[in-house]
Amino acid sequence: MLVELTRLLLGVLIAVFHRPLAVKVMQQERALDSYFRSRGVYLPAPPSDTTAQNLYFLIGIFICLLEAGRIWFSMTP
């Protein structure tokens, strides 16, 4: 039960802090993209900040719903 509650809390934290999390990850991804492009390896362009924010929000909500369902079904007889 502790593992499920921890996962639920993780999902809530991802959903609440999706904007700063996405901005930080996208900064790192753009730096990595420019590093590879300077070496001659052309990868697809990273997504925009808005797309990353939406993606992280959806991931957080999905984790919350999944874990809430697991907790609910484990408590019902």
mmCIF file of the N, C-alpha and C atoms, coordinates in Angstrom:
data_MODEL
# 
_entry.id   MODEL 
# 
loop_
_atom_site.group_PDB 
_atom_site.id 
_atom_site.type_symbol 
_atom_site.label_atom_id 
_atom_site.label_alt_id 
_atom_site.label_comp_id 
_atom_site.label_asym_id 
_atom_site.label_entity_id 
_atom_site.label_seq_id 
_atom_site.pdbx_PDB_ins_code 
_atom_site.Cartn_x 
_atom_site.Cartn_y 
_atom_site.Cartn_z 
_atom_site.occupancy 
_atom_site.B_iso_or_equiv 
_atom_site.pdbx_formal_charge 
_atom_site.auth_seq_id 
_atom_site.auth_comp_id 
_atom_site.auth_asym_id 
_atom_site.auth_atom_id 
_atom_site.pdbx_PDB_model_num 
ATOM 1   N N  . MET A 1 1  ? 0.819   -1.187 0.000   1.00 0.00 ? 1  MET A N  1 
ATOM 2   C CA . MET A 1 1  ? 0.000   0.000  0.000   1.00 0.00 ? 1  MET A CA 1 
ATOM 3   C C  . MET A 1 1  ? 0.870   1.262  0.000   1.00 0.00 ? 1  MET A C  1 
ATOM 4   N N  . LEU A 1 2  ? 2.022   1.181  0.640   1.00 0.00 ? 2  LEU A N  1 
ATOM 5   C CA . LEU A 1 2  ? 2.922   2.328  0.692   1.00 0.00 ? 2  LEU A CA 1 
ATOM 6   C C  . LEU A 1 2  ? 3.462   2.647  -0.705  1.00 0.00 ? 2  LEU A C  1 
ATOM 7   N N  . VAL A 1 3  ? 3.715   1.619  -1.487  1.00 0.00 ? 3  VAL A N  1 
ATOM 8   C CA . VAL A 1 3  ? 4.226   1.824  -2.846  1.00 0.00 ? 3  VAL A CA 1 
ATOM 9   C C  . VAL A 1 3  ? 3.177   2.530  -3.700  1.00 0.00 ? 3  VAL A C  1 
ATOM 10  N N  . GLU A 1 4  ? 1.917   2.121  -3.588  1.00 0.00 ? 4  GLU A N  1 
ATOM 11  C CA . GLU A 1 4  ? 0.851   2.745  -4.369  1.00 0.00 ? 4  GLU A CA 1 
ATOM 12  C C  . GLU A 1 4  ? 0.655   4.199  -3.970  1.00 0.00 ? 4  GLU A C  1 
ATOM 13  N N  . LEU A 1 5  ? 0.709   4.488  -2.676  1.00 0.00 ? 5  LEU A N  1 
ATOM 14  C CA . LEU A 1 5  ? 0.573   5.873  -2.228  1.00 0.00 ? 5  LEU A CA 1 
ATOM 15  C C  . LEU A 1 5  ? 1.752   6.728  -2.685  1.00 0.00 ? 5  LEU A C  1 
ATOM 16  N N  . THR A 1 6  ? 2.931   6.146  -2.706  1.00 0.00 ? 6  THR A N  1 
ATOM 17  C CA . THR A 1 6  ? 4.101   6.875  -3.188  1.00 0.00 ? 6  THR A CA 1 
ATOM 18  C C  . THR A 1 6  ? 3.964   7.182  -4.676  1.00 0.00 ? 6  THR A C  1 
ATOM 19  N N  . ARG A 1 7  ? 3.482   6.225  -5.439  1.00 0.00 ? 7  ARG A N  1 
ATOM 20  C CA . ARG A 1 7  ? 3.271   6.450  -6.877  1.00 0.00 ? 7  ARG A CA 1 
ATOM 21  C C  . ARG A 1 7  ? 2.190   7.495  -7.118  1.00 0.00 ? 7  ARG A C  1 
ATOM 22  N N  . LEU A 1 8  ? 1.138   7.461  -6.294  1.00 0.00 ? 8  LEU A N  1 
ATOM 23  C CA . LEU A 1 8  ? 0.080   8.462  -6.407  1.00 0.00 ? 8  LEU A CA 1 
ATOM 24  C C  . LEU A 1 8  ? 0.632   9.852  -6.113  1.00 0.00 ? 8  LEU A C  1 
ATOM 25  N N  . LEU A 1 9  ? 1.451   9.971  -5.095  1.00 0.00 ? 9  LEU A N  1 
ATOM 26  C CA . LEU A 1 9  ? 2.068   11.243 -4.756  1.00 0.00 ? 9  LEU A CA 1 
ATOM 27  C C  . LEU A 1 9  ? 3.004   11.711 -5.876  1.00 0.00 ? 9  LEU A C  1 
ATOM 28  N N  . LEU A 1 10 ? 3.728   10.790 -6.476  1.00 0.00 ? 10 LEU A N  1 
ATOM 29  C CA . LEU A 1 10 ? 4.598   11.127 -7.598  1.00 0.00 ? 10 LEU A CA 1 
ATOM 30  C C  . LEU A 1 10 ? 3.784   11.665 -8.772  1.00 0.00 ? 10 LEU A C  1 
ATOM 31  N N  . GLY A 1 11 ? 2.670   11.040 -9.058  1.00 0.00 ? 11 GLY A N  1 
ATOM 32  C CA . GLY A 1 11 ? 1.800   11.516 -10.132 1.00 0.00 ? 11 GLY A CA 1 
ATOM 33  C C  . GLY A 1 11 ? 1.251   12.902 -9.850  1.00 0.00 ? 11 GLY A C  1 
ATOM 34  N N  . VAL A 1 12 ? 0.862   13.150 -8.597  1.00 0.00 ? 12 VAL A N  1 
ATOM 35  C CA . VAL A 1 12 ? 0.369   14.474 -8.217  1.00 0.00 ? 12 VAL A CA 1 
ATOM 36  C C  . VAL A 1 12 ? 1.475   15.513 -8.364  1.00 0.00 ? 12 VAL A C  1 
ATOM 37  N N  . LEU A 1 13 ? 2.687   15.175 -7.929  1.00 0.00 ? 13 LEU A N  1 
ATOM 38  C CA . LEU A 1 13 ? 3.797   16.118 -8.035  1.00 0.00 ? 13 LEU A CA 1 
ATOM 39  C C  . LEU A 1 13 ? 4.137   16.424 -9.493  1.00 0.00 ? 13 LEU A C  1 
ATOM 40  N N  . ILE A 1 14 ? 4.092   15.418 -10.348 1.00 0.00 ? 14 ILE A N  1 
ATOM 41  C CA . ILE A 1 14 ? 4.351   15.652 -11.768 1.00 0.00 ? 14 ILE A CA 1 
ATOM 42  C C  . ILE A 1 14 ? 3.267   16.554 -12.355 1.00 0.00 ? 14 ILE A C  1 
ATOM 43  N N  . ALA A 1 15 ? 2.011   16.311 -11.997 1.00 0.00 ? 15 ALA A N  1 
ATOM 44  C CA . ALA A 1 15 ? 0.920   17.121 -12.526 1.00 0.00 ? 15 ALA A CA 1 
ATOM 45  C C  . ALA A 1 15 ? 0.983   18.558 -12.009 1.00 0.00 ? 15 ALA A C  1 
ATOM 46  N N  . VAL A 1 16 ? 1.362   18.737 -10.751 1.00 0.00 ? 16 VAL A N  1 
ATOM 47  C CA . VAL A 1 16 ? 1.418   20.084 -10.177 1.00 0.00 ? 16 VAL A CA 1 
ATOM 48  C C  . VAL A 1 16 ? 2.600   20.873 -10.735 1.00 0.00 ? 16 VAL A C  1 
ATOM 49  N N  . PHE A 1 17 ? 3.739   20.234 -10.841 1.00 0.00 ? 17 PHE A N  1 
ATOM 50  C CA . PHE A 1 17 ? 4.951   20.922 -11.279 1.00 0.00 ? 17 PHE A CA 1 
ATOM 51  C C  . PHE A 1 17 ? 5.308   20.593 -12.734 1.00 0.00 ? 17 PHE A C  1 
ATOM 52  N N  . HIS A 1 18 ? 4.303   20.401 -13.601 1.00 0.00 ? 18 HIS A N  1 
ATOM 53  C CA . HIS A 1 18 ? 4.578   20.015 -14.974 1.00 0.00 ? 18 HIS A CA 1 
ATOM 54  C C  . HIS A 1 18 ? 5.266   21.118 -15.766 1.00 0.00 ? 18 HIS A C  1 
ATOM 55  N N  . ARG A 1 19 ? 4.973   22.379 -15.476 1.00 0.00 ? 19 ARG A N  1 
ATOM 56  C CA . ARG A 1 19 ? 5.601   23.464 -16.246 1.00 0.00 ? 19 ARG A CA 1 
ATOM 57  C C  . ARG A 1 19 ? 7.091   23.608 -15.946 1.00 0.00 ? 19 ARG A C  1 
ATOM 58  N N  . PRO A 1 20 ? 7.510   23.756 -14.678 1.00 0.00 ? 20 PRO A N  1 
ATOM 59  C CA . PRO A 1 20 ? 8.959   23.879 -14.452 1.00 0.00 ? 20 PRO A CA 1 
ATOM 60  C C  . PRO A 1 20 ? 9.721   22.616 -14.832 1.00 0.00 ? 20 PRO A C  1 
ATOM 61  N N  . LEU A 1 21 ? 9.087   21.476 -14.664 1.00 0.00 ? 21 LEU A N  1 
ATOM 62  C CA . LEU A 1 21 ? 9.728   20.222 -15.043 1.00 0.00 ? 21 LEU A CA 1 
ATOM 63  C C  . LEU A 1 21 ? 9.950   20.164 -16.556 1.00 0.00 ? 21 LEU A C  1 
ATOM 64  N N  . ALA A 1 22 ? 8.935   20.542 -17.310 1.00 0.00 ? 22 ALA A N  1 
ATOM 65  C CA . ALA A 1 22 ? 9.054   20.524 -18.771 1.00 0.00 ? 22 ALA A CA 1 
ATOM 66  C C  . ALA A 1 22 ? 10.074  21.541 -19.263 1.00 0.00 ? 22 ALA A C  1 
ATOM 67  N N  . VAL A 1 23 ? 10.118  22.718 -18.654 1.00 0.00 ? 23 VAL A N  1 
ATOM 68  C CA . VAL A 1 23 ? 11.077  23.736 -19.081 1.00 0.00 ? 23 VAL A CA 1 
ATOM 69  C C  . VAL A 1 23 ? 12.500  23.258 -18.836 1.00 0.00 ? 23 VAL A C  1 
ATOM 70  N N  . LYS A 1 24 ? 12.744  22.661 -17.684 1.00 0.00 ? 24 LYS A N  1 
ATOM 71  C CA . LYS A 1 24 ? 14.090  22.164 -17.359 1.00 0.00 ? 24 LYS A CA 1 
ATOM 72  C C  . LYS A 1 24 ? 14.511  21.036 -18.297 1.00 0.00 ? 24 LYS A C  1 
ATOM 73  N N  . VAL A 1 25 ? 13.621  20.103 -18.539 1.00 0.00 ? 25 VAL A N  1 
ATOM 74  C CA . VAL A 1 25 ? 13.942  18.978 -19.422 1.00 0.00 ? 25 VAL A CA 1 
ATOM 75  C C  . VAL A 1 25 ? 14.169  19.474 -20.848 1.00 0.00 ? 25 VAL A C  1 
ATOM 76  N N  . MET A 1 26 ? 13.367  20.425 -21.307 1.00 0.00 ? 26 MET A N  1 
ATOM 77  C CA . MET A 1 26 ? 13.527  20.925 -22.666 1.00 0.00 ? 26 MET A CA 1 
ATOM 78  C C  . MET A 1 26 ? 14.817  21.726 -22.819 1.00 0.00 ? 26 MET A C  1 
ATOM 79  N N  . GLN A 1 27 ? 15.268  22.424 -21.785 1.00 0.00 ? 27 GLN A N  1 
ATOM 80  C CA . GLN A 1 27 ? 16.562  23.105 -21.847 1.00 0.00 ? 27 GLN A CA 1 
ATOM 81  C C  . GLN A 1 27 ? 17.674  22.082 -22.060 1.00 0.00 ? 27 GLN A C  1 
ATOM 82  N N  . GLN A 1 28 ? 17.618  21.003 -21.307 1.00 0.00 ? 28 GLN A N  1 
ATOM 83  C CA . GLN A 1 28 ? 18.624  19.961 -21.452 1.00 0.00 ? 28 GLN A CA 1 
ATOM 84  C C  . GLN A 1 28 ? 18.538  19.299 -22.824 1.00 0.00 ? 28 GLN A C  1 
ATOM 85  N N  . GLU A 1 29 ? 17.335  19.091 -23.316 1.00 0.00 ? 29 GLU A N  1 
ATOM 86  C CA . GLU A 1 29 ? 17.177  18.441 -24.608 1.00 0.00 ? 29 GLU A CA 1 
ATOM 87  C C  . GLU A 1 29 ? 17.674  19.333 -25.745 1.00 0.00 ? 29 GLU A C  1 
ATOM 88  N N  . ARG A 1 30 ? 17.420  20.632 -25.652 1.00 0.00 ? 30 ARG A N  1 
ATOM 89  C CA . ARG A 1 30 ? 17.930  21.541 -26.679 1.00 0.00 ? 30 ARG A CA 1 
ATOM 90  C C  . ARG A 1 30 ? 19.456  21.606 -26.654 1.00 0.00 ? 30 ARG A C  1 
ATOM 91  N N  . ALA A 1 31 ? 20.044  21.586 -25.463 1.00 0.00 ? 31 ALA A N  1 
ATOM 92  C CA . ALA A 1 31 ? 21.507  21.577 -25.363 1.00 0.00 ? 31 ALA A CA 1 
ATOM 93  C C  . ALA A 1 31 ? 22.061  20.294 -25.981 1.00 0.00 ? 31 ALA A C  1 
ATOM 94  N N  . LEU A 1 32 ? 21.424  19.169 -25.713 1.00 0.00 ? 32 LEU A N  1 
ATOM 95  C CA . LEU A 1 32 ? 21.852  17.902 -26.289 1.00 0.00 ? 32 LEU A CA 1 
ATOM 96  C C  . LEU A 1 32 ? 21.661  17.895 -27.807 1.00 0.00 ? 32 LEU A C  1 
ATOM 97  N N  . ASP A 1 33 ? 20.576  18.482 -28.274 1.00 0.00 ? 33 ASP A N  1 
ATOM 98  C CA . ASP A 1 33 ? 20.318  18.570 -29.708 1.00 0.00 ? 33 ASP A CA 1 
ATOM 99  C C  . ASP A 1 33 ? 21.378  19.419 -30.397 1.00 0.00 ? 33 ASP A C  1 
ATOM 100 N N  . SER A 1 34 ? 21.738  20.545 -29.807 1.00 0.00 ? 34 SER A N  1 
ATOM 101 C CA . SER A 1 34 ? 22.770  21.387 -30.427 1.00 0.00 ? 34 SER A CA 1 
ATOM 102 C C  . SER A 1 34 ? 24.133  20.702 -30.394 1.00 0.00 ? 34 SER A C  1 
ATOM 103 N N  . TYR A 1 35 ? 24.398  19.926 -29.352 1.00 0.00 ? 35 TYR A N  1 
ATOM 104 C CA . TYR A 1 35 ? 25.653  19.180 -29.285 1.00 0.00 ? 35 TYR A CA 1 
ATOM 105 C C  . TYR A 1 35 ? 25.743  18.174 -30.434 1.00 0.00 ? 35 TYR A C  1 
ATOM 106 N N  . PHE A 1 36 ? 24.673  17.413 -30.634 1.00 0.00 ? 36 PHE A N  1 
ATOM 107 C CA . PHE A 1 36 ? 24.669  16.422 -31.713 1.00 0.00 ? 36 PHE A CA 1 
ATOM 108 C C  . PHE A 1 36 ? 24.724  17.081 -33.088 1.00 0.00 ? 36 PHE A C  1 
ATOM 109 N N  . ARG A 1 37 ? 24.011  18.196 -33.263 1.00 0.00 ? 37 ARG A N  1 
ATOM 110 C CA . ARG A 1 37 ? 24.033  18.891 -34.558 1.00 0.00 ? 37 ARG A CA 1 
ATOM 111 C C  . ARG A 1 37 ? 25.420  19.451 -34.859 1.00 0.00 ? 37 ARG A C  1 
ATOM 112 N N  . SER A 1 38 ? 26.143  19.892 -33.829 1.00 0.00 ? 38 SER A N  1 
ATOM 113 C CA . SER A 1 38 ? 27.503  20.394 -34.063 1.00 0.00 ? 38 SER A CA 1 
ATOM 114 C C  . SER A 1 38 ? 28.449  19.265 -34.451 1.00 0.00 ? 38 SER A C  1 
ATOM 115 N N  . ARG A 1 39 ? 28.112  18.042 -34.096 1.00 0.00 ? 39 ARG A N  1 
ATOM 116 C CA . ARG A 1 39 ? 28.916  16.878 -34.452 1.00 0.00 ? 39 ARG A CA 1 
ATOM 117 C C  . ARG A 1 39 ? 28.480  16.244 -35.770 1.00 0.00 ? 39 ARG A C  1 
ATOM 118 N N  . GLY A 1 40 ? 27.432  16.790 -36.401 1.00 0.00 ? 40 GLY A N  1 
ATOM 119 C CA . GLY A 1 40 ? 26.989  16.281 -37.692 1.00 0.00 ? 40 GLY A CA 1 
ATOM 120 C C  . GLY A 1 40 ? 25.876  15.260 -37.617 1.00 0.00 ? 40 GLY A C  1 
ATOM 121 N N  . VAL A 1 41 ? 25.324  15.009 -36.444 1.00 0.00 ? 41 VAL A N  1 
ATOM 122 C CA . VAL A 1 41 ? 24.213  14.063 -36.293 1.00 0.00 ? 41 VAL A CA 1 
ATOM 123 C C  . VAL A 1 41 ? 22.930  14.873 -36.208 1.00 0.00 ? 41 VAL A C  1 
ATOM 124 N N  . TYR A 1 42 ? 22.081  14.727 -37.211 1.00 0.00 ? 42 TYR A N  1 
ATOM 125 C CA . TYR A 1 42 ? 20.846  15.497 -37.252 1.00 0.00 ? 42 TYR A CA 1 
ATOM 126 C C  . TYR A 1 42 ? 19.678  14.628 -36.798 1.00 0.00 ? 42 TYR A C  1 
ATOM 127 N N  . LEU A 1 43 ? 19.137  14.977 -35.652 1.00 0.00 ? 43 LEU A N  1 
ATOM 128 C CA . LEU A 1 43 ? 17.991  14.273 -35.074 1.00 0.00 ? 43 LEU A CA 1 
ATOM 129 C C  . LEU A 1 43 ? 16.742  15.118 -35.287 1.00 0.00 ? 43 LEU A C  1 
ATOM 130 N N  . PRO A 1 44 ? 15.564  14.556 -35.108 1.00 0.00 ? 44 PRO A N  1 
ATOM 131 C CA . PRO A 1 44 ? 14.353  15.374 -35.197 1.00 0.00 ? 44 PRO A CA 1 
ATOM 132 C C  . PRO A 1 44 ? 14.378  16.485 -34.147 1.00 0.00 ? 44 PRO A C  1 
ATOM 133 N N  . ALA A 1 45 ? 13.791  17.604 -34.492 1.00 0.00 ? 45 ALA A N  1 
ATOM 134 C CA . ALA A 1 45 ? 13.778  18.752 -33.584 1.00 0.00 ? 45 ALA A CA 1 
ATOM 135 C C  . ALA A 1 45 ? 12.987  18.413 -32.320 1.00 0.00 ? 45 ALA A C  1 
ATOM 136 N N  . PRO A 1 46 ? 13.446  18.908 -31.164 1.00 0.00 ? 46 PRO A N  1 
ATOM 137 C CA . PRO A 1 46 ? 12.692  18.652 -29.932 1.00 0.00 ? 46 PRO A CA 1 
ATOM 138 C C  . PRO A 1 46 ? 11.339  19.366 -29.962 1.00 0.00 ? 46 PRO A C  1 
ATOM 139 N N  . PRO A 1 47 ? 10.368  18.851 -29.224 1.00 0.00 ? 47 PRO A N  1 
ATOM 140 C CA . PRO A 1 47 ? 9.043   19.489 -29.218 1.00 0.00 ? 47 PRO A CA 1 
ATOM 141 C C  . PRO A 1 47 ? 9.096   20.859 -28.542 1.00 0.00 ? 47 PRO A C  1 
ATOM 142 N N  . SER A 1 48 ? 8.049   21.634 -28.748 1.00 0.00 ? 48 SER A N  1 
ATOM 143 C CA . SER A 1 48 ? 7.979   22.956 -28.124 1.00 0.00 ? 48 SER A CA 1 
ATOM 144 C C  . SER A 1 48 ? 7.725   22.816 -26.621 1.00 0.00 ? 48 SER A C  1 
ATOM 145 N N  . ASP A 1 49 ? 7.918   23.920 -25.900 1.00 0.00 ? 49 ASP A N  1 
ATOM 146 C CA . ASP A 1 49 ? 7.683   23.908 -24.456 1.00 0.00 ? 49 ASP A CA 1 
ATOM 147 C C  . ASP A 1 49 ? 6.227   23.595 -24.131 1.00 0.00 ? 49 ASP A C  1 
ATOM 148 N N  . THR A 1 50 ? 5.313   24.131 -24.915 1.00 0.00 ? 50 THR A N  1 
ATOM 149 C CA . THR A 1 50 ? 3.889   23.886 -24.663 1.00 0.00 ? 50 THR A CA 1 
ATOM 150 C C  . THR A 1 50 ? 3.546   22.413 -24.839 1.00 0.00 ? 50 THR A C  1 
ATOM 151 N N  . THR A 1 51 ? 4.090   21.793 -25.864 1.00 0.00 ? 51 THR A N  1 
ATOM 152 C CA . THR A 1 51 ? 3.843   20.370 -26.090 1.00 0.00 ? 51 THR A CA 1 
ATOM 153 C C  . THR A 1 51 ? 4.412   19.539 -24.947 1.00 0.00 ? 51 THR A C  1 
ATOM 154 N N  . ALA A 1 52 ? 5.611   19.881 -24.494 1.00 0.00 ? 52 ALA A N  1 
ATOM 155 C CA . ALA A 1 52 ? 6.221   19.150 -23.385 1.00 0.00 ? 52 ALA A CA 1 
ATOM 156 C C  . ALA A 1 52 ? 5.430   19.349 -22.096 1.00 0.00 ? 52 ALA A C  1 
ATOM 157 N N  . GLN A 1 53 ? 4.943   20.560 -21.854 1.00 0.00 ? 53 GLN A N  1 
ATOM 158 C CA . GLN A 1 53 ? 4.143   20.811 -20.663 1.00 0.00 ? 53 GLN A CA 1 
ATOM 159 C C  . GLN A 1 53 ? 2.861   19.989 -20.684 1.00 0.00 ? 53 GLN A C  1 
ATOM 160 N N  . ASN A 1 54 ? 2.203   19.964 -21.818 1.00 0.00 ? 54 ASN A N  1 
ATOM 161 C CA . ASN A 1 54 ? 0.976   19.163 -21.940 1.00 0.00 ? 54 ASN A CA 1 
ATOM 162 C C  . ASN A 1 54 ? 1.264   17.680 -21.751 1.00 0.00 ? 54 ASN A C  1 
ATOM 163 N N  . LEU A 1 55 ? 2.372   17.227 -22.298 1.00 0.00 ? 55 LEU A N  1 
ATOM 164 C CA . LEU A 1 55 ? 2.746   15.819 -22.183 1.00 0.00 ? 55 LEU A CA 1 
ATOM 165 C C  . LEU A 1 55 ? 3.016   15.441 -20.731 1.00 0.00 ? 55 LEU A C  1 
ATOM 166 N N  . TYR A 1 56 ? 3.780   16.265 -20.013 1.00 0.00 ? 56 TYR A N  1 
ATOM 167 C CA . TYR A 1 56 ? 4.065   15.965 -18.610 1.00 0.00 ? 56 TYR A CA 1 
ATOM 168 C C  . TYR A 1 56 ? 2.809   16.040 -17.748 1.00 0.00 ? 56 TYR A C  1 
ATOM 169 N N  . PHE A 1 57 ? 1.905   16.971 -18.053 1.00 0.00 ? 57 PHE A N  1 
ATOM 170 C CA . PHE A 1 57 ? 0.650   17.042 -17.305 1.00 0.00 ? 57 PHE A CA 1 
ATOM 171 C C  . PHE A 1 57 ? -0.166  15.774 -17.515 1.00 0.00 ? 57 PHE A C  1 
ATOM 172 N N  . LEU A 1 58 ? -0.271  15.327 -18.760 1.00 0.00 ? 58 LEU A N  1 
ATOM 173 C CA . LEU A 1 58 ? -1.029  14.107 -19.051 1.00 0.00 ? 58 LEU A CA 1 
ATOM 174 C C  . LEU A 1 58 ? -0.387  12.878 -18.411 1.00 0.00 ? 58 LEU A C  1 
ATOM 175 N N  . ILE A 1 59 ? 0.931   12.815 -18.391 1.00 0.00 ? 59 ILE A N  1 
ATOM 176 C CA . ILE A 1 59 ? 1.614   11.699 -17.730 1.00 0.00 ? 59 ILE A CA 1 
ATOM 177 C C  . ILE A 1 59 ? 1.308   11.700 -16.237 1.00 0.00 ? 59 ILE A C  1 
ATOM 178 N N  . GLY A 1 60 ? 1.357   12.882 -15.606 1.00 0.00 ? 60 GLY A N  1 
ATOM 179 C CA . GLY A 1 60 ? 1.050   12.975 -14.179 1.00 0.00 ? 60 GLY A CA 1 
ATOM 180 C C  . GLY A 1 60 ? -0.377  12.564 -13.856 1.00 0.00 ? 60 GLY A C  1 
ATOM 181 N N  . ILE A 1 61 ? -1.323  13.031 -14.656 1.00 0.00 ? 61 ILE A N  1 
ATOM 182 C CA . ILE A 1 61 ? -2.730  12.670 -14.428 1.00 0.00 ? 61 ILE A CA 1 
ATOM 183 C C  . ILE A 1 61 ? -2.950  11.182 -14.681 1.00 0.00 ? 61 ILE A C  1 
ATOM 184 N N  . PHE A 1 62 ? -2.305  10.627 -15.707 1.00 0.00 ? 62 PHE A N  1 
ATOM 185 C CA . PHE A 1 62 ? -2.428  9.203  -15.984 1.00 0.00 ? 62 PHE A CA 1 
ATOM 186 C C  . PHE A 1 62 ? -1.913  8.374  -14.811 1.00 0.00 ? 62 PHE A C  1 
ATOM 187 N N  . ILE A 1 63 ? -0.766  8.750  -14.253 1.00 0.00 ? 63 ILE A N  1 
ATOM 188 C CA . ILE A 1 63 ? -0.223  8.028  -13.091 1.00 0.00 ? 63 ILE A CA 1 
ATOM 189 C C  . ILE A 1 63 ? -1.181  8.126  -11.914 1.00 0.00 ? 63 ILE A C  1 
ATOM 190 N N  . CYS A 1 64 ? -1.738  9.317  -11.675 1.00 0.00 ? 64 CYS A N  1 
ATOM 191 C CA . CYS A 1 64 ? -2.689  9.489  -10.573 1.00 0.00 ? 64 CYS A CA 1 
ATOM 192 C C  . CYS A 1 64 ? -3.912  8.595  -10.744 1.00 0.00 ? 64 CYS A C  1 
ATOM 193 N N  . LEU A 1 65 ? -4.484  8.595  -11.934 1.00 0.00 ? 65 LEU A N  1 
ATOM 194 C CA . LEU A 1 65 ? -5.679  7.784  -12.168 1.00 0.00 ? 65 LEU A CA 1 
ATOM 195 C C  . LEU A 1 65 ? -5.385  6.294  -12.064 1.00 0.00 ? 65 LEU A C  1 
ATOM 196 N N  . LEU A 1 66 ? -4.263  5.883  -12.598 1.00 0.00 ? 66 LEU A N  1 
ATOM 197 C CA . LEU A 1 66 ? -3.882  4.479  -12.540 1.00 0.00 ? 66 LEU A CA 1 
ATOM 198 C C  . LEU A 1 66 ? -3.692  4.023  -11.090 1.00 0.00 ? 66 LEU A C  1 
ATOM 199 N N  . GLU A 1 67 ? -2.971  4.789  -10.323 1.00 0.00 ? 67 GLU A N  1 
ATOM 200 C CA . GLU A 1 67 ? -2.715  4.398  -8.934  1.00 0.00 ? 67 GLU A CA 1 
ATOM 201 C C  . GLU A 1 67 ? -3.953  4.529  -8.060  1.00 0.00 ? 67 GLU A C  1 
ATOM 202 N N  . ALA A 1 68 ? -4.791  5.538  -8.318  1.00 0.00 ? 68 ALA A N  1 
ATOM 203 C CA . ALA A 1 68 ? -6.043  5.649  -7.561  1.00 0.00 ? 68 ALA A CA 1 
ATOM 204 C C  . ALA A 1 68 ? -6.935  4.441  -7.840  1.00 0.00 ? 68 ALA A C  1 
ATOM 205 N N  . GLY A 1 69 ? -6.954  3.997  -9.087  1.00 0.00 ? 69 GLY A N  1 
ATOM 206 C CA . GLY A 1 69 ? -7.713  2.789  -9.428  1.00 0.00 ? 69 GLY A CA 1 
ATOM 207 C C  . GLY A 1 69 ? -7.151  1.555  -8.759  1.00 0.00 ? 69 GLY A C  1 
ATOM 208 N N  . ARG A 1 70 ? -5.840  1.447  -8.723  1.00 0.00 ? 70 ARG A N  1 
ATOM 209 C CA . ARG A 1 70 ? -5.219  0.286  -8.061  1.00 0.00 ? 70 ARG A CA 1 
ATOM 210 C C  . ARG A 1 70 ? -5.525  0.297  -6.565  1.00 0.00 ? 70 ARG A C  1 
ATOM 211 N N  . ILE A 1 71 ? -5.459  1.462  -5.947  1.00 0.00 ? 71 ILE A N  1 
ATOM 212 C CA . ILE A 1 71 ? -5.772  1.569  -4.514  1.00 0.00 ? 71 ILE A CA 1 
ATOM 213 C C  . ILE A 1 71 ? -7.240  1.219  -4.278  1.00 0.00 ? 71 ILE A C  1 
ATOM 214 N N  . TRP A 1 72 ? -8.123  1.746  -5.134  1.00 0.00 ? 72 TRP A N  1 
ATOM 215 C CA . TRP A 1 72 ? -9.550  1.492  -4.983  1.00 0.00 ? 72 TRP A CA 1 
ATOM 216 C C  . TRP A 1 72 ? -9.857  -0.002 -5.089  1.00 0.00 ? 72 TRP A C  1 
ATOM 217 N N  . PHE A 1 73 ? -9.301  -0.655 -6.110  1.00 0.00 ? 73 PHE A N  1 
ATOM 218 C CA . PHE A 1 73 ? -9.588  -2.077 -6.290  1.00 0.00 ? 73 PHE A CA 1 
ATOM 219 C C  . PHE A 1 73 ? -8.921  -2.960 -5.233  1.00 0.00 ? 73 PHE A C  1 
ATOM 220 N N  . SER A 1 74 ? -7.846  -2.521 -4.654  1.00 0.00 ? 74 SER A N  1 
ATOM 221 C CA . SER A 1 74 ? -7.215  -3.315 -3.593  1.00 0.00 ? 74 SER A CA 1 
ATOM 222 C C  . SER A 1 74 ? -7.970  -3.179 -2.269  1.00 0.00 ? 74 SER A C  1 
ATOM 223 N N  . MET A 1 75 ? -8.746  -2.097 -2.098  1.00 0.00 ? 75 MET A N  1 
ATOM 224 C CA . MET A 1 75 ? -9.484  -1.892 -0.855  1.00 0.00 ? 75 MET A CA 1 
ATOM 225 C C  . MET A 1 75 ? -10.873 -2.511 -0.886  1.00 0.00 ? 75 MET A C  1 
ATOM 226 N N  . THR A 1 76 ? -11.441 -2.689 -2.071  1.00 0.00 ? 76 THR A N  1 
ATOM 227 C CA . THR A 1 76 ? -12.783 -3.268 -2.155  1.00 0.00 ? 76 THR A CA 1 
ATOM 228 C C  . THR A 1 76 ? -12.692 -4.789 -2.128  1.00 0.00 ? 76 THR A C  1 
ATOM 229 N N  . PRO A 1 77 ? -13.647 -5.433 -1.448  1.00 0.00 ? 77 PRO A N  1 
ATOM 230 C CA . PRO A 1 77 ? -13.594 -6.906 -1.335  1.00 0.00 ? 77 PRO A CA 1 
ATOM 231 C C  . PRO A 1 77 ? -13.986 -7.616 -2.589  1.00 0.00 ? 77 PRO A C  1 
# 
